[in-house]
Each structure stands twice: as structure tokens, then as C-alpha cells.
Amino acid sequence: MTTSLQVLSYLKAVMPEINNTQAMKLLYYSQAWSLTWTGRRAFSDPVIAWQFGPAIMRAHNTFLRVRARSYCLDQTPEVKATVDSVLRYYGHMSASELRDLSHSESPWKNAYNAADGGHEARNAISEKDMKREYTMQAMNGLGPTKPRSEDAVVGRSKFEAILDKVRAEDREALDILATR
């Protein structure tokens, strides 16, 4: 399964000026819309309700160390198509706009304000709440456009092109490893 770090690496490649707050919200929306459209997670890491909105601990804690790599999602075309759709819809928003938007929606509010301590207990945002919220938004004509299934298919020639790109981007590291 894809990890939040792979999605973060892709986000950093597509949006070189992205900051940590924007990244956390775009990861959250990628997870939420993946659950809504496919019933499956975009990545394995849980989304936590923090003071400044949804966050993924693993991605947040390693944000500065994650390198931008555009090919990180090429092996999971369905996830890539979802993230691309999320970026088209939310990608122009600032960190504060994304924070305010996520704060206005029920999945974050429910987890953050939970009776058991919510954010202090580092509650995960419920996948059920995400599905419910964003299904309702989609039914009301809100949110990103669901990717077509053919957007998630990679043919052999495209796969070979992706592999060539990976080899070119990581040539130096591969050469070092080959001499050991």
C-alpha cells in the first residue's frame, strides 16, 4: 500500500513551494476523497485531528527530509489520479484557507472535539466520517471531479517511460550502489 511519504513526495514535486500545513491538508483531502470514490485508503497512515486541522504524523515529522519525486505514485495510478484531482480542486488554496476549510467540516470537528479528549488524545479522524462528509459534498456538486477509470491505467510503454525517468533521476545513487 502507498504511504503518506510517497504521496508527500509527489506533492512536493508537483508543488515545489508547498509548505507543511498545505501538505497535511492536501494529504487529508487525498485520503478523504479516495475513501469516498473507491472505498479504499490512498495511503496507510492515519489522519490525526490537530489544532491546525488534519495532519499525518509521519509526513509532518519528516516533511523537510522528504525529497520531491514525481514518479512516487506511478505504481499506483488510481491513487495518483485521486491526488491529481484533489490538487486541481484544492491546490490553489493557501495554508490558512485549507485550515479554515478543514475546520468547517465535520470529520475534523468530530475527532478534535471528541468527549475522550479529542486532539489531546491524538484521535484519528474517522474514515466513516470522511466518507459521509465528502459523499454528501459530492452529491451537492461540491469537491473535486472524480477521476475516470482510464486515468488510472498505465500501459507498458508508459511504464517503461516512467522507469527510464526514475533511472535518470536516481542515476547517481544507483551508480554509487553499483560500485559497492
WONOR-V764507 format. One record per backbone hydrogen bond with DSSP energy under -1.0 kcal/mol. CO is the residue of the C=O (numbers start at 1). NH is the residue of the N-H. Records with the same first field share a line. If there is no record, write none. Layout:
BEGIN
CO: NH + NH
END
This chain:
BEGIN
2: 44
3: 7
4: 8
5: 9
6: 10
7: 11
8: 12
9: 13 + 69
10: 14
11: 15
15: 18
19: 23
20: 24
21: 25
22: 26
23: 27
24: 28
25: 29
26: 30
27: 31
28: 32
29: 33
30: 34
31: 35
32: 36
33: 37
34: 38
47: 125
48: 55
50: 53
53: 50
55: 48
56: 60
57: 61
62: 65 + 66
69: 72
71: 74
73: 76
76: 80
77: 81
78: 82
79: 83
80: 84
81: 85
82: 86
83: 87
84: 88
85: 89
86: 90
87: 91
90: 93
94: 98
95: 99
96: 100
97: 101
98: 102
99: 103
100: 104
105: 109
106: 110
107: 111
108: 112
109: 113
112: 119
114: 117
117: 120
118: 123
119: 122
123: 49
126: 130
127: 131
128: 132
129: 133
130: 134
131: 135
132: 136
133: 137
134: 138
135: 139
136: 140
137: 142
138: 141
148: 151
149: 152
150: 153
155: 159
156: 160
157: 161
158: 162
159: 163
160: 164
161: 165
162: 166
163: 167
164: 168
165: 169
166: 170
170: 174
171: 175
172: 176
173: 177
174: 178
175: 179
177: 180
END
